[in-house]
């Protein structure tokens, strides 16, 4: 997750249908830099680069329950603090959750809990940088840019794939 994007590359936009609604992929030949549930983004109709094709393929496999980790390259701009938080998010195992306080402690800054929450909310690469795996200290589902219902669905999907049929929230 580099913040040094280098020379500007043309972005490609592709929207795919998922069990949680349309998911828009934005990236170039080097990396995916946005996965969002925002509606109304205009898709490009030119041939997609391999990075977007691989992203789509792996997301389809994720939703089918056949993969738990992604291999396509990602990059989103951000401060050093944001990059640290987003890197920690990628280390939360599939099918598990942690609290915002635990996340702040993982970056050796327990007093940064609010900044961690804000950074979590600024994550532009949904699912792959799994901000949906961060919950309140009391176990409640709190804040998710894609909507709490999507967060619940994603967490239950991962738990079901990892542990069998469960309903948690």
C-alpha positions in Angstrom: 0.0 0.0 0.0 2.2 2.7 -1.2 1.3 6.4 -1.1 3.9 7.1 -3.9 1.7 6.6 -7.0 4.3 7.8 -9.4 3.3 9.1 -12.8 -0.5 9.3 -13.3 -1.9 6.2 -14.9 -5.3 6.1 -16.6 -7.9 4.7 -14.2 -10.4 2.0 -15.2 -13.8 1.7 -13.5 -15.7 -1.5 -13.3 -18.9 -2.3 -11.4 -19.7 -5.9 -10.5 -22.8 -7.3 -8.8 -22.2 -8.9 -5.4 -24.5 -10.4 -2.8 -24.2 -7.1 -1.0 -25.0 -4.9 -4.0 -22.9 -3.3 -6.7 -19.2 -3.0 -5.9 -17.2 -0.6 -8.0 -13.5 -1.3 -8.7 -11.2 1.5 -9.7 -7.6 0.9 -10.6 -5.0 1.0 -13.3 -2.5 -1.4 -14.8 -0.4 -1.4 -11.5 -2.9 -1.6 -8.7 -6.5 -1.3 -7.4 -7.0 1.9 -5.5 -10.7 1.9 -4.7 -13.3 -0.7 -4.0 -16.5 1.0 -3.0 -20.2 0.4 -2.6 -21.0 3.9 -3.9 -23.8 3.9 -6.5 -23.8 5.8 -9.7 -20.1 5.7 -10.7 -19.8 5.3 -14.5 -18.0 2.2 -15.6 -15.5 2.4 -18.4 -16.3 0.1 -21.3 -12.8 -0.4 -22.7 -10.9 -3.6 -22.0 -10.0 -4.0 -18.4 -6.3 -4.4 -17.4 -5.2 -7.6 -15.7 -5.2 -6.0 -12.3 -9.0 -5.3 -12.5 -9.7 -8.7 -14.0 -7.8 -10.5 -11.2 -9.5 -8.3 -8.6 -12.9 -9.2 -10.0 -12.0 -12.9 -10.2 -10.8 -12.9 -6.6 -13.8 -11.0 -5.3 -16.1 -13.5 -7.0 -14.2 -16.3 -5.3 -14.4 -14.5 -1.9 -18.2 -14.2 -2.2 -18.4 -17.8 -3.3 -16.5 -18.7 -0.1 -13.5 -20.3 -1.9 -10.8 -17.8 -1.0 -9.9 -15.9 2.2 -7.0 -13.8 1.1 -6.4 -11.6 -1.9 -3.3 -11.4 -4.1 -4.0 -8.5 -6.5 -1.9 -5.3 -5.9 -3.5 -2.5 -4.0 -2.5 1.1 -3.4 -4.3 4.0 -1.7 -2.8 7.3 -0.9 -2.6 8.3 2.8 -0.4 9.6 5.6 2.2 7.4 7.3 -0.3 7.0 10.2 -3.1 5.9 7.8 -0.8 3.5 6.0 0.1 1.9 9.3 -3.6 1.5 10.3 -4.5 0.1 6.9 -1.6 -2.3 7.1 -2.8 -3.5 10.5 -6.3 -4.1 9.1 -4.9 -6.5 6.5 -3.4 -8.5 9.3 -6.8 -9.2 11.0 -7.5 -12.9 10.1 -10.4 -13.8 8.0 -13.5 -14.6 10.1 -12.2 -12.7 13.1 -12.9 -9.3 14.6 -11.0 -6.8 16.8 -12.1 -3.6 18.5 -10.9 -0.1 17.6 -9.0 -0.1 20.9 -7.2 -3.3 20.1 -6.3 -1.9 16.7 -4.9 1.3 18.4 -2.9 -1.0 20.7 -1.6 -3.0 17.7 0.0 0.2 16.3 1.5 0.9 19.8 -0.7 4.0 20.3 -3.7 3.1 22.5 -4.6 6.8 22.9 -5.1 7.1 19.1 -8.4 5.2 19.2 -10.4 8.1 17.6 -7.8 8.6 14.9 -7.8 4.9 14.2 -11.6 5.0 13.9 -11.4 8.0 11.5 -8.7 6.3 9.4 -10.7 3.1 9.3 -13.6 5.2 7.9 -11.3 6.6 5.2 -10.3 3.2 3.9 -11.1 3.2 0.2 -10.5 -0.5 -0.4 -13.5 -2.3 1.1 -13.3 -6.0 1.9 -9.6 -6.4 0.9 -8.4 -3.9 3.6 -11.0 -5.4 5.9 -12.2 -2.5 8.0 -15.5 -4.5 8.4 -13.6 -6.7 10.9 -13.3 -3.8 13.4 -16.1 -3.6 15.9 -16.9 -1.7 19.1 -15.2 -2.8 22.4 -18.6 -4.0 23.6 -18.9 -6.3 20.6 -21.4 -4.1 18.7 -21.3 -3.4 15.0 -20.3 0.3 14.7 -19.7 2.4 11.7 -19.2 1.1 8.2 -19.1 3.3 5.1 -21.0 0.6 3.2 -23.7 0.4 5.8 -24.0 -1.6 8.9 -26.1 -4.3 7.1 -23.2 -4.9 4.7 -20.7 -5.1 7.6 -23.0 -7.7 9.3 -23.3 -9.7 6.1 -19.6 -9.7 5.4 -18.8 -10.8 9.0 -21.4 -13.5 9.0 -20.3 -14.7 5.5 -16.7 -15.0 6.8 -17.7 -16.8 10.0 -19.9 -19.2 8.1 -17.1 -20.0 5.6 -14.6 -20.5 8.4 -16.6 -22.1 11.1 -19.8 -23.4 9.5 -23.3 -22.0 9.8 -23.5 -19.3 12.5 -25.5 -16.1 13.1 -23.7 -13.7 15.3 -25.3 -10.3 15.2 
